[in-house]
């Protein structure tokens, strides 16, 4: 049985995130992925999911292994 460390990214997609804040979130996700892909323990256990919200929430990416996740 494989151990999983689920990581849920909750992303604000409201109008307040247009421009600079949106770019900052994208950079943060990329940095997180790079850090996880460089950690042998994370490669074995971490799974990432993306949930976007504004007025309601929607799961955009189901739990996915770190190596398979595309930001």
N, C-alpha and C positions, 0 to 999 in steps of 0.2 A: 504494500500500500504506500503510495507516494504522499508525502506531506505537502500541504499547500499553505502558502501565506497569501491570502487574498488582499489585494490593494485596490481600493475603489477610489477613482479620481472623480470628484464632484465638480463639474465645470459650470460656472455661471455664464450663460449665453444671453443675458439680458442686454438691453441697449447701452447700459452703463459700461459694458466691456468693449465697446467699439474702439478701434485704434490701438493705442499704447498698451492698455491693460490686456487686450486679447493677445498681442505679440508677446507680452511678458509671460502669460500662461503657456503659450506654445514653447517658449524657451525653457520654462520650468519643466514641462513634460519631457522635452528632449534631454535635459540634464538628468532628470530622474531615470530615464531609460538607459542613458549612458552609464550612470553609476550602478544600476542594477545589473546591466550586462557585464560589468567589470568585476562583479562580486560572485565568486564561485558558489557560495551558499544561496544567494538570491537566484542564480541560474537554476538551481535544483528545486527551489521552493516557491518563488514569487510568481503570482499570477495577477494580471492587471485587468481591470474593468473600467469603462468610462461611462459616467452618468452625466448627462447635460440637463440643466434646468434653467427655466426662465419663469414662466407662469406655471408650468408643470414639469415633471421630471421624466426623462426617457433614457433607458439604457442603450447607449450607442454601440458599445463593445462588450460582449459577454466576457467572462473571465477567460483570459488568454495567457498562455505561457509567455514569459518575458521575451524569449528569443523570437516568438511569433508575432509579438505586438508591434503594430505600426502606428506611430503617433499621427 
